[in-house]
Amino acid sequence: MTVWFAHHLHAFVLALKRLGSAPLGSLLSIAVIGIAFSLPAGIYVFLENLQALSGQFSGAPEFSLFLKLNTNEDEVAEIEARLKQDPQVASFRFISSDSALEQFKQGSGLSDVIDGLERNPLPDAFVIVARDLSPEALDTLHAELGQLPQVEHIQLDSAWAKRLDSLLKLGRLAVFMLGALLSFSLIAVAFNTIRLQILTMREEIEVAKLIGATKGFIRRPFLYFGAIQGMVGGAAAWLIISLGIHLTEEQLKDLMELYEVNFKAYHLSMEDSLSLLLFSALLGWAGAWLSVTNHLWRIEP
């Protein structure tokens, strides 16, 4: 176990030395990887901010829950208590039939006609805002509210939410496709970098084979080099995204204040950041492995 650890530590240190031996070339390769990965990751952050922002505008879908005309105060209180306990309900407000009639009288200009009515034709109602604005969650809440006692009719305009959800799904698909394409570019960068190193160190590799070095011993530093280069490139992408968020966050906040929206930009979470670093390191390792496998076997003393 000690020997195994010593071999890997030696390969890791050797990879760091090779990375630092050509600083300009290493920086250019890292910059290419960072810019490539910042594009899909940046679009992902934009979509997350757009989804979070969509729920704060006044145009968010609301359920209009109309009660039966014979609903009494106890039944209204029972429905209100159930809405308070429902985790899918973000907020709600009660509009009594008298209040609704008064608003209609002021807005319609038909006060004389309304005063002549024998009884109030408007029902009590609840206006409900859902916590989750996805179409699936809205449909689930719609079915649940329909089972409440004394509910006569439920109205929901969720067409815009479905359109937004479709656009977000399309955007996530575009992120996946772009990420896949740029992943191949990272593998190509690592492949070409390792190929040049192998050709440069051909004589050293031949001597190592003559004195009994195994293929695993020779391959290991190249694999560490590819993984380190990929991870540092992922860190560069993280810095680019963070810098972009920092430069635009204040301007976006000022813009959202004009619309009376409390906006807080979404940053890459710890889980997202670790996934970015590990994925970029894995791609760098994969490119190095392909290059070593393709070229190292050809070199024989």
C-alpha positions in Angstrom: 0.0 0.0 0.0 2.9 2.4 0.8 4.6 1.6 -2.5 1.3 2.2 -4.4 0.8 5.5 -2.6 4.4 6.5 -3.3 4.1 5.8 -7.0 0.9 7.8 -7.3 2.4 10.7 -5.3 5.5 10.6 -7.6 3.2 10.7 -10.7 1.2 13.6 -9.3 4.3 15.7 -8.5 5.8 14.9 -11.9 2.5 16.0 -13.6 2.6 19.3 -11.7 6.2 19.8 -12.8 5.3 19.2 -16.4 2.4 21.6 -16.1 4.7 24.3 -14.8 7.5 23.6 -17.2 5.6 25.2 -20.1 3.5 27.9 -18.3 2.4 29.8 -21.4 1.1 26.6 -23.2 -0.5 25.4 -20.0 -2.3 28.7 -19.5 -3.6 28.8 -23.0 -4.9 25.2 -22.7 -6.6 26.0 -19.4 -8.1 29.2 -20.8 -9.6 27.2 -23.7 -11.1 24.7 -21.3 -12.4 27.4 -19.0 -14.0 29.4 -21.7 -15.5 26.2 -23.3 -17.1 25.1 -20.0 -18.2 28.6 -19.0 -20.6 28.7 -21.9 -23.0 25.8 -21.0 -22.5 26.4 -17.2 -23.3 30.1 -17.7 -26.5 29.3 -19.7 -27.5 26.9 -16.9 -27.1 29.7 -14.3 -29.1 32.0 -16.5 -31.9 29.5 -16.8 -31.9 29.0 -13.0 -32.1 32.8 -12.5 -34.9 33.0 -15.0 -37.0 30.3 -13.4 -36.5 31.9 -9.9 -37.4 35.3 -11.3 -40.5 34.2 -13.1 -42.2 33.3 -9.8 -41.8 36.9 -8.4 -43.7 38.8 -11.1 -47.2 39.9 -10.5 -48.3 37.8 -13.5 -47.7 34.5 -11.6 -50.7 32.2 -12.0 -53.4 32.4 -9.4 -56.2 30.0 -8.5 -59.6 31.7 -8.2 -61.6 29.4 -5.9 -65.3 30.2 -6.1 -67.5 28.8 -3.3 -71.2 27.8 -3.5 -73.7 30.5 -2.7 -75.0 28.7 0.4 -71.5 28.5 2.0 -71.6 29.7 5.6 -68.9 31.3 7.8 -67.9 28.0 9.5 -67.3 26.3 6.1 -65.3 29.3 4.9 -63.2 29.1 8.1 -62.7 25.3 7.5 -61.4 25.9 4.0 -59.1 28.7 5.2 -57.6 26.4 7.8 -56.9 23.7 5.2 -55.3 26.2 2.9 -53.0 27.3 5.7 -51.8 23.8 6.3 -51.3 22.9 2.6 -47.5 23.0 1.8 -48.3 23.6 -1.9 -50.0 26.9 -1.1 -47.6 29.9 -0.9 -50.3 32.5 0.0 -54.0 33.2 -0.3 -56.6 35.9 0.4 -60.3 35.7 1.0 -62.7 37.9 -1.0 -66.2 38.0 0.5 -69.2 38.2 -1.8 -70.1 41.6 -0.4 -66.6 42.9 -1.1 -66.7 41.4 -4.6 -70.0 43.1 -5.3 -68.8 46.4 -4.0 -65.7 46.2 -6.3 -67.9 45.3 -9.2 -70.2 48.2 -8.5 -67.4 50.7 -8.5 -65.7 49.3 -11.6 -68.7 48.7 -13.8 -70.7 51.9 -13.4 -73.9 49.9 -12.9 -74.5 50.9 -9.3 -78.2 51.6 -9.9 -78.8 48.2 -11.5 -76.8 46.4 -8.8 -78.7 48.2 -6.0 -81.9 46.9 -7.5 -80.9 43.3 -7.2 -82.9 41.3 -4.6 -79.8 39.4 -3.4 -76.0 39.3 -4.0 -75.4 37.0 -7.0 -71.6 36.8 -6.4 -70.0 34.0 -4.3 -67.3 34.1 -1.7 -63.9 33.3 -3.2 -60.3 32.6 -2.4 -57.4 33.8 -4.5 -54.5 31.3 -4.1 -50.9 31.5 -5.2 -49.1 28.2 -5.6 -45.6 27.6 -4.2 -44.4 25.5 -7.1 -45.3 27.0 -10.5 -44.4 24.0 -12.7 -47.4 22.8 -14.9 -47.4 19.4 -13.2 -47.5 21.0 -9.7 -50.3 23.4 -10.8 -52.4 20.5 -12.1 -51.9 18.5 -8.9 -53.0 21.5 -6.8 -55.9 22.1 -9.1 -57.2 18.6 -8.5 -56.6 18.8 -4.8 -58.5 22.1 -4.5 -61.4 20.7 -6.4 -62.0 18.2 -3.6 -62.5 20.9 -1.0 -66.1 21.1 0.4 -68.4 23.8 -0.9 -66.2 24.6 -4.0 -68.3 25.4 -7.0 -65.6 26.3 -9.6 -61.8 26.7 -9.9 -60.2 29.0 -12.5 -56.6 29.0 -13.4 -54.7 30.7 -16.2 -51.6 28.6 -16.5 -50.9 28.9 -20.2 -48.0 31.3 -19.7 -46.5 28.9 -17.1 -46.6 26.0 -19.5 -45.0 28.2 -22.2 -42.2 29.2 -19.8 -41.7 25.6 -18.7 -41.4 24.5 -22.3 -38.8 27.2 -23.0 -36.9 26.2 -19.9 -36.9 22.6 -21.0 -35.7 23.6 -24.5 -33.0 25.7 -22.8 -31.8 22.8 -20.7 -31.7 20.6 -23.7 -29.5 23.2 -25.5 -27.2 23.3 -22.4 -26.9 19.5 -22.5 -26.1 19.5 -26.3 -23.6 22.3 -26.0 -22.0 20.7 -23.0 -21.6 17.5 -24.8 -20.0 19.1 -27.9 -17.6 21.2 -25.7 -16.8 18.1 -23.7 -15.4 16.6 -26.9 -13.3 19.7 -27.4 -11.8 19.3 -23.9 -10.9 15.7 -24.6 -9.3 16.8 -27.9 -7.3 19.5 -26.1 -6.0 16.9 -23.5 -5.4 14.3 -26.3 -3.3 16.7 -28.3 -1.4 18.0 -25.3 -0.4 14.6 -24.1 0.5 13.5 -27.7 3.0 16.3 -27.9 4.4 15.4 -24.5 4.8 11.8 -25.5 6.6 12.7 -28.8 8.9 15.1 -26.9 9.8 12.5 -24.3 10.1 9.6 -26.7 13.8 8.9 -25.8 13.1 9.2 -22.0 10.2 6.7 -22.4 12.4 4.3 -24.4 15.1 4.4 -21.6 12.4 3.8 -18.9 11.2 0.7 -20.8 14.7 -0.6 -21.1 15.2 -0.5 -17.3 11.9 -2.3 -16.7 9.3 0.4 -16.2 5.8 -0.9 -16.7 3.3 0.7 -19.0 1.2 1.7 -15.9 4.2 3.5 -14.4 4.9 5.4 -17.6 1.2 6.2 -18.2 0.4 7.4 -14.7 2.0 10.9 -14.9 0.2 11.7 -18.2 -3.1 10.7 -16.7 -2.6 12.9 -13.7 -1.5 15.7 -16.0 -4.7 15.5 -18.0 -6.9 15.3 -14.9 -5.1 18.3 -13.3 -5.3 20.4 -16.5 -9.1 19.6 -16.8 -9.8 20.4 -13.2 -7.9 23.7 -13.3 -9.8 24.5 -16.5 -13.1 23.8 -14.7 -12.0 26.1 -11.9 -11.3 28.8 -14.6 -14.8 28.3 -15.9 -16.2 28.7 -12.3 -14.2 32.0 -11.9 -15.5 33.3 -15.3 -19.1 32.6 -14.2 -18.7 34.1 -10.8 -17.1 37.2 -12.2 -19.9 37.6 -14.7 -22.5 37.3 -11.9 -20.6 39.8 -9.8 -20.4 42.3 -12.6 -24.1 42.1 -13.5 -25.8 41.5 -10.2 -26.1 45.1 -9.1 -27.3 46.3 -12.5 -30.0 43.5 -12.5 -31.0 44.4 -8.9 -31.5 48.0 -9.9 -33.5 47.0 -13.0 -35.7 44.6 -10.9 -36.4 47.3 -8.3 -38.1 49.3 -11.1 -40.6 46.4 -11.3 -40.8 46.1 -7.5 -39.2 42.7 -7.6 -36.8 41.5 -4.9 -34.1 39.8 -7.0 -31.2 37.8 -5.8 -28.9 36.3 -8.4 -28.5 32.5 -8.4 -24.9 31.4 -8.0 -23.4 28.0 -8.6 -24.1 25.9 -5.5 -21.5 23.8 -3.8 -22.9 20.7 -5.5 -22.8 22.4 -8.9 -19.3 23.6 -8.4 -18.0 20.2 -7.3 -19.7 18.6 -10.3 -18.1 21.1 -12.6 -14.6 20.4 -11.3 -15.0 16.6 -11.1 -16.5 16.4 -14.6 -13.8 18.6 -16.2 -11.1 16.5 -14.4 -12.7 13.3 -15.7 -12.8 14.6 -19.3 -9.1 15.6 -19.0 -8.2 12.2 -17.7 -10.2 10.5 -20.5 -8.4 12.6 -23.1 -5.1 11.7 -21.6 -5.9 8.0 -21.4 -7.0 8.0 -25.1 -3.8 9.7 -26.2 -1.5 7.5 -24.1 -3.2 4.4 -25.2 -3.0 5.5 -28.8 0.7 6.5 -28.9 2.6 4.9 -26.0 2.4 1.4 -27.3 4.1 2.5 -30.5 7.3 3.5 -28.7 9.5 0.5 -28.2 13.3 0.6 -27.3 
